């Protein structure tokens, strides 16, 4: 009986996940045309594409609002200063991280793997937003990514990066790559650490099957001032920020 009920539950999860993904695909076609219209209307006066990014934030977070199984809380939004630029860094647990991080409704440029840019509608919108692509493990792509980040920083944009480089398999933080911290030091920008909890349990790595009810949280920590960043090498700063984020990560049982 237990095995039978478990099979039914798994089939229900798979069916619901398929319906949810189809819903995302169909509605993304609708949202994309809105994004294209906003891009055309605002291109000449919105140099940083802030309006388009906020529309994209609504588009992405719409799928969080539509998911009854997820309870998402965001702590520390008052620490986001719209008059400042940041290098924003966070841990990376799941494909859901990007969706929930859009809930900050704060302007920045994503650094994301190249494969996401190839998705119909969603990837096209990332190009419209001038988000920054990266082919993992490709040195030339890494150099171009850093150059693109520099270009967007000069325009007054913040940058959002996952310094682990890829999603964690078990929630344990991977080593932080130094790129984000090099950008912060070279451009005299503060670092804003962000902690994401619960997404790995809601949608594990290498899976498209949504799991049962989970609490998801985003915690915005205090910014690390430029003076502190300038006093350390990027590799040392990466170790310190990793340790800081690690102290705010929950274990799996706390997200049930």
N, C-alpha and C positions, 0 to 999 in steps of 0.2 A: 504493500500500500504506500509506504514512504517513497519507494522508487517511482511508483506510478504518479503520485502527487508531484514529486520533483520534476518528472518529465513534463507534466502539464504546465508547471510553473515556468520551466525553461522555454517551452514552446510559446507560452504567452509572452514572455520577455522578447523572444525573437520576433514574433508577429508585431508586437508594439514597436520594437526598434525599427523594423522595416517600414511601418506606417509613418513613423516619425521622420525617417530619412527621406522617404518619398515626399512628405510634407515640406521638408527643407528644400528639396530639389525644385518642387513646383513653385513655391513661394519666392525662391531666390530669383527665378526668372522675372517675377513681378517687381521685386525690390530693385533688381539691377537697372531696369528702365528708369526708376526714380532716381537712382544714383547717377545715371548718365545725364539725365535732365539737370540735376543739381550741378554736376561738373560743368556742363555747358554754360549754365547761367552765372555761375560764381567764379569761373576760371580767371577772368580778367581782374577781379578785385580781391579775391581771397587767395593770396599767394601761398599760404600754408595749407590750403584746402581744409580748413577747420570745419566749415559747415558740412562738407562731404564726409569728413571723418565722424562727426556727430551723428549724421544720418546712418552711416555704416554701423556705428555703435548701437543705434536703435534697431537696425536690421538684425545684427548679431544677437543682441540681448532679447529680442522678441522671442527667440527660440528657447531662452531660459524661462521667460514668463509663461510660455506655452507648455512647459514640462512640469506637471504636478508632483513628480517624484523628487524634484530638487528643491531644497530650501537654501537659498543663497543669502548670506549676510556679508556686508562690506563694512569694515571698521577702519576709521582713520581718514575718511574722505576729506575732512577739514584740513588735512595736511597738504592737499593738492593746491598749489598756488598758480593760478592761471597767468600770473605775470612773470613766472620763472620757467626756465628750461631745465629738464632733468635728463639724466641717463637712468631709465627705469629698468631694474633687473628683478627677476623673480625665478623661483623654482619652476620646474616643468614636470607635471605628473601625467597629463592626459591631453587628448585632442580638445577636451572641453575647456582647457585653460584659456584659450583665446576668446571663446564665447563669454566666459564669466569676466575676464579682464576688460572686455569692452564695456562692462557695467560701471567702470570708473567714469565713463562719459567725460574723458579728459583728452585733449588733443596730443597725439604722438604719432610717430611712424614705427610700424612694426618691422622687425627683422624676422623673416620667415623663410622656411625652406622652399626651394624653387618649385617643388611638386605642387604646392598649394596654389601657385599662380597659374597652373595649367588647368585648374578646375573651371568648368563653364560657369559664367555669371559671378561666382564668388571670386575666382582668380582674376577675372576681367576687372572686377571692382577694385581689387588690390592694386592693379596697374593704374587705374584711375586715381587712386589715393596716393600714388607714388610711394607705396610701401616698398621695402627693400628686400630683394630676394637673395638667397644664399644657397649654393650647391655645396652640401657638406663634404668635407674632405678635399675640396678643390682649392688649391692655393690661389689660383688666379681669381676665382669667385670670391674668396675671402678678401683679397686685396680690393676688388671692386666693391664689395659690401662696405668695407671701411671707408672707401672714397665716397660712396653714395651717402653714408651716414654723415660724413663731414659736410657734404653739400647741403643736406637737409638741416644740419645744425646751424650752418651759416645763414639759412633762411629763417632761423628762429624756432625750429621744431625740436621737440623732445624725441628721444629714441627709446623704444621698448625692446629689450633683448632677454632671451633665456640663456644665461651664460653656461648652463650645462651642455648646451648644444643639441640635446635630444631629450626625449622623455625618459624619466626614471622608470625602471622595470618594477621596483618594489617600494617606491616612495623614499628610499634612501638617497640623499643628495649625491649626485655625481660631482666630480671636480669641476670648478668654475674655470672656463677659458678666460683669458685676460682681455679680449677685445673690447668689451664694454668699459672696462676700467682704464684702458689706454685712451679711449675716446674721452672719457670724463677728465682725465689728467691733461690731455693735450688741448682741450677746449675750455678748461676752467669751469666745468659744470658739476653741480652736486649730483650725487647718486641717490636715487630713491628706491630702497629695497621694498619689495612686495612679496607677501607670503600667500600661497594658494594651498588650501587644504580641502580634501574630500573629493576632488575630481577623479583621482585614480580609482577610487572605489565605485564611483558612478559610471565611469567608462574606462576600463583597464586598457593598457597599452596593447596594440595589435588586436583590438576587438572593436566591433561596431554594435555589440549587443549591450543595450543600456541595462544597468543593474537596478536593484530595488531602491527604495527610498534612501536618500543620503543627504546629509547636511554638508553644504559647501561654504567655505568662507574665504574672503580675501582680507588680509590685514596689511594696511599701509603703515610701514614703520617710519620712524623719524629719518629725515634726509641726512646724508653724510655730507658735511660742508666741504667746500672747495679746499679750505686750509688743511683739513685732515687728509684729503686725497693727494694734495701736493706734497705732503710730508712722507708719503709711502710710495714704493714701487707698485705698479699695477698688479703684479703677482701677489704681493703681500696684501693689498687691498682686496683682491679676489678671495683670498683665504679668510680674511676678516668678515667680509660680507656673507660668505658661505656659512661661516659659523653663526653669524647673527640670524640668518634666515632659519638655520637648522634648529635653533632654540625655540622657534615659534611653530614648528611643524608638529601636527598631531599624529598619533599612531592610528592604525586602521580602526581600532575599536571605538575611538572617540568620535568617529564620523558616522556611526550607525544611527 
